[in-house]
Amino acid sequence: MDIEHKQLVQLLPLLPVLAQLGRTQHVTETAEILGVPQPTVSRALARASAVVGTELLVRDGRGIRLTPAARTLLPYIEAALAEFQAGLDRVRHESAVVRGRISVSFQHTFGEATLPILIGAFRSRHPHTAFELSQGARSGCLEELAAGDADFALTAPVAPEGRGIRSAALYREPLRFVLHHRHPLAGRSRVHLSELRNDPFVSLPSGVGLRSLSDALFREAGFRPRTAFEGQETYTARGLVSAGLGFGILPPAGPGSGGGQYLRAAGLGLVEVPIDSGLAFREIGIAWRERAAEPDPVRLFRELVLSEGAELLAGLVKARSGTP
């Protein structure tokens, strides 16, 4: 410990006494205000003068008078105590307010990892906060947010800003072809959508974020899909693909490219193959409403997601993008 650090350690416990002495310029009155014996105040003053290396107060009749050194030092003492008190007040305030409730509307695919990671990080600091969760299609999530039924919407693509809605991107992940494990292209390292022109397609409903992204890929390829089935969510779509009933365009189900899912006894199985297109990704983001008076739990969750979300989700991003 260097000398300057050691001096600070010695002075810190004395700061409240010095600040009060500066205000009253009277040892007895200071002792009464602080609720300590008068000798304690006198000893604190003597120790502080010894550490600083000069007298801070001198006797003046029945009272005491600040020395020039003390007048120089006192504003810094007051500022340090005020800053510490402000920090203490905020910690106490936040500990009290996080007993509230936060409502989040999210797309089905974010319930497995993305949202639990964010909620887990928040609850580790504020364990008494309650969360109300609602999941559904992207359009429904944004409608709930706009109507005030949700504090946040976790969607892909990221919600556009406007009409009192703010949003921020959190991460992006690739989209992949989901093929039956015996499909002729199942072993390829990359496939262009035009190579699947004649294959039946397993789609998702309108209003689902993944549906708009797959529509964009088909527009880029210059043809409309031969839609064979429309699953209500990704689990059903994967099941239909694993039965050989078509191909899908979905985010990865697990780490790495070419990941497979099999139930060989039933003849089911699928693989994921990277898509040869610069549009084959989705960007995941969080949206919230601008409010004149934002509840503290909502503010704290938003601040955590925006400041730490990328770091918290880094492991998930690597796993789902197939990067080492």
N, C-alpha and C positions, 0 to 999 in steps of 0.2 A: 504494500500500500504506500503510494507516494505521500509526501508531506502535505500537499494541498488537499488530497482526498482525506487524509487523516484529520486535518483541521475542519473540513466540512462535517465529517462524522461527529466531531466534538461539538460543533456549533448547532447542528440541527435540533437537538432536544431543547436548546435554549432559545430558539427563535420566538416562540409564543411569549416567553417572559420578557424578552427584549422589546418586542412589539408593544406589549402592554405598558412597559415602563416608559416607552417613548410617548404613549398617549397620555398617561397620567403624570409622568415625571414625579412619582411619589411611590416609595417602596412599600409602605403600609397599605396604601390603597390598591396597588398592584397585587399584593398578596391576597387581599380580601376578594378582589375580583376573580383571581385564578383559584381561590380556595386552597392555598398552600400557606405554610408558616412563613413569616417574614424572613427568618434566616435563610430559607430556601431561595428566596428571591435575591438576597444579598450574595449568597454563594454563586448563584447562576451569573450574576453580573460580574463577579470577580473572575470566574472561569472564562467568560466571554472576552473580557478585556485581556486576559492572559493569552488566549488563542489568537485574537486579532493583533495583539502586540501594542496596543495603546489604550488609554482610558476612554471609555464610552460615555460615562456619566460622572459628574462632579457634584459635590454637595454645594447647595446654595441656600444658606439659612436652614429652615426646617425641611426644605424640599431638595430636589436634585435638578440638575440642569444638563441638557445634552451637550456633549462636546462636538466640535466640528466634524470629527470622524463619525460620531454616531448619527449626526444629521445626514451625512453622506450615505451611510449604510442603511438607515431606517427605511427609505422607500423600497429598497431591494428586498428587505425582510418582509415588508407588507405585501409586496407583489408575489413573493414565493409562497407565503401562507395563503394568499387569495387563490393562486393557481392550484395549489394542492386541495383547497377546500372545494373548488369548482370540480376537480376530478373526483373527489370523494362523493360530492352530491350527485354527479352523473351516475357513478357506479351504483349508489344506493337507489337512485331513481329507476335505473334500468332493471335492477334486480326486482323492483316492486311491480313495474308495469308489464313485465313479460309473462304475467299470469293471464294475459288476454288470449284472443283467438285469432288465427290466421286462416283464411280460406284460399285454397289453390285449386284451380281448374286445369286439368292437364290431359294431353292425349294419351291413349292407352299405352303406347310404347315407352313412355317415360316413367311408368309406374314400377318397372322392374329394377332400375338402378339410378337414373338421373335424379328424380325427385327424392327417393330415400336418402341419397348421399347428402343432398342439400338440407333436408330436414334433420338428418342425424347430426350434421355439424352444428346446426342452430340449437337443437335440443341439448347437445352436450354442454352448451353455455347457459341455456335458459330452459331447464327441464320442466318448468311448470306451464309452458305455453301449450295451448291446445291447437291442433290443426284440423280443419274441416276440408276433406278432399272430395273432388268431383271429377270424374273422368269421362271422356267422350271424344267426339270428332273435333277437329280444329275449329270449325265454324261455331259449334256449340260452346266451346271454351271461350272464344272471343265474345260471343253474345252474352255469356254469363258475366264476363269482366265488364263489358259496356253497361250492362244493366245494374251493376253494383252488387251482384250476387257472389262475386269472387274478388278477392284482393289482388290475385295474380293469375296469369294464364301462362302455362308452359307449353309452347307450340313450335311446330316446324311446318312451313317456313316461319321466320320471325314475324310477329304482328307488325303491320305498318303503323307508324306514328300519326297522330292527328285526332281531332275531336276529343281532346282530353286524355288520350292514350299515349303512354310512353313505353318504349321497349328497348331491349339491349340483347345483342347476340352473345351466347355463352360458348358454343363450340359447333363444329360441323363434323359430320360423319358421312362415309360413302354409302351409296346405294348399290345393291348387287342384284344380279339375276339369281333367282332361286329356281333351280332346275331339278327335275327328278333325277335320282342318282344314276339311272341308266340312260339318261338323255345323251344323244351323240356328242353334244358339246360340253358334257359334264366335266371332262378332264382338261378343258382349255384353261389357259392362264388369263385370258381376256376374250370377251365376245362383244361384237357390235350388234345393236338391236336389229339391224337389217337382216341378220342371219336367222332371226326368229320370226320373220315376217309371216310364215305359214303356220306357226304354232299357236294353239289356243292360249289365251291370256287369262290369268286369274287376277281380277281387278279388286279394288276397294271402292266403297260408295263415294259419291260426290260429297264434298264438304270435309272429307278426310284429307289431311295435309299431304299424305303420300300419293293420293290420287292426282292432285294437281301437279306433283313432281313427275309422276309417270306420264301424265298427259303431255308435259313439256318435252319429255324424251321422245315420245312418239311423233310429236310435231317436228322435232329436229330430224328424225329418221325419215320423215316424209310419208308416213302411212298410218292408218288407223288400226288399232289392235283387233284381233278376232276374239272378243271377250266371251269366254265360255262360262265363267262363274264370277260372282261378285261376293266376296267374303266381307263380313261386317267388321272384322279386325284381323290383325296380322296372324294370329294363331290359327284361325280358320283357313286363311290363305295358304299358310305353310302346310297345313294338313292336306289341302286339295292338291298342292304341288307334289307332296310326298307320295300321293296315290297315283301320280302320273296323269293328272287331269289338266295340266297346263303349266305355264311358267309364271313367275311373279317378279316384281321389282320391289324390293324391300330393304330396309337397313339390316346390317349384320345381326345375327342372333347371338353371336359369340365372337371370341377373339380370332383374328387371322382371316385370310381369304381362303376360299375353298372349304370352309368348315362344313361338316355334314351332320345330318340327323337321320338316324335309322331306327326302324323297328322291323328287323329282317323277318321275324316270324310271321308278320302280317303283310310282308311284301312292300312295306313303306320305306321311303328314304329320299333325302334331298341333299343337294350341295349348293353352295354359294359361289358364284363366279363373278369376278370384277367386270364392270360395264365399260366398254370402250367409248367414253363420252366425257367431255368436260362439264356436262350438266349433271353427272351422276353423283350427286351429294345432296344432303339436306343440312340446313343451318338451324340449329335449335336456339331458341331465345325465350326470354321472360318478358312479360308485359304487365303493366300496372296502370292504374288510373291516377291522374293528377288530382290532388285534393287540397283544399285550403287547410284542413286540419287532419293530418294523417295519424292514425293510432300508432302509438310507440312500438308495439310488437311488429306491426306491418313495416314500419320504417326500419327497424333493426334487421328484419329478415331481408328486406330489399338491399340494405347496405352490405350485409354479409354476402349475398349472392353476387352483387356487382363487384365487390372488392376481392372476394376470395373464390368465386365460383369457378374460374378457369383452373386455379390450382387444385381445388377440391375434386374436379372432374377430370383432371389430367390422366389419371390411371385408366378411367373408363374410355376416354378418347383414344388412347393408345391401343387398348384391347380391341375396341370395335373397329378401328381403322386398320388393324393388322400390322402396326408398326412395332418394332422391337422395343 
